Amino acid sequence: MSAQRHTHILPAIIIAFCAITCSSEDKEPVLKEVFSQHFLIGAALSDDVVKNEQGQDAAIVLRHCNTITAENVMKWVRIHPSWDTYVFEPADRFVAFGQQHNMVIIGHTLVWHDQTDNAAFVDAQGKLLNRDAMLARLKDHISTVVGRYKGKVKGWDVVNEALTDEGPLRTSLWVQTIGEDFVAKAFEYAHEADPDAELYYNDFSLDKPAKRDAAVQLVKDLQTRGLRIDGVGIQGHWGMDYPTTENLEAFITAVGALGVKVLVTEMDVDILPPAWDYQGADINARAELRDELNPYPGGLPDSMQTVLANRYAELFSILVKHSAIVDRVTLWGVTDRTSWLNDWPIIGRTSYPLLFDREYKAKPAFRAVVNTATAGR
Ligand code: 9MR
């Protein structure tokens, strides 16, 4: 075959090769590039996504994200299932994945009233531990976990969901054993274990004025004690009518005024009919499955895709506008297929809260989000 004939055939071969290998995602803009001037953009990863590095979820993450959060594998009950046993393998795998792909790795979470074995709080006789004994366990947990990933995990959700929606601290076993300064102690121990790690307070419904004000007080208390705190994570389990744009902006501004960052740590937008008037993300809240609460079992109609896209655009526009304060936006999962919202607050619904659908395709909401990055330019 002559050289001339080769040059004819080559473009045809390239086109055919691309048609076979390039998925539609390859044509989508890359989120981490789109938002490179605004904030980090990422996703929470389950262990299944991490283990299946050649899979379609991982492909989306590697293409679009520059930060990852551990959805479950670093929670107390997973990494420290009984008070004298640690299980590191899944968390090690998550951290190795992030390191291998040069991603900003976020640890979630060191201290939570939930997902912590109740046995962690009692002695061999089942009696609640006293302050000193519980502080020793807290320190052991934090220094072991943070110490293991020192220099690898960039930031930790040190304390998760300590506040009630009304503002005061929950009367959790942490408060009952240690007292209200368990929050300060957790930040102190985390900083000792990795002085370079960023440390965050993380919660849902922080757009609500009473809870926002309580979070502001919590940060001020840590600052007054001379402790390191780098940011407040507003989880971002949002709906069609909450938060209001005013409340979201008021939260961002209030946190910015403290000199710390806002992280949107667990974003998803729920378009399904609300099961009740509760707006938080308390995993113990549950409702019964009824057909009218699961209206799109076979797919989201185009009209509703547009409604969801518009709501995503509204929320992202605010985050872009305040990108001097908002440092990171992490989606809570990769595709609708495996979102926690398929099973909360009702088990077995077909939910549509993320930017990629069950076939791993970018949704209209994806394009709407991309447009917010360039809108005001
Ligand atoms: O998405 C997480 C789900 O897979 C777990 O079963 C659940 C309990 O560990 O936690 C979910 O993530 C929660 C996060 O850790 C804290 N904020 C609320 C999130 C959604 O429930």
Residues whose N, C-alpha, C, O or C-beta is under 5 A from the ligand:
A	BS01	9MR	E71 Q115 A281 I283 W340
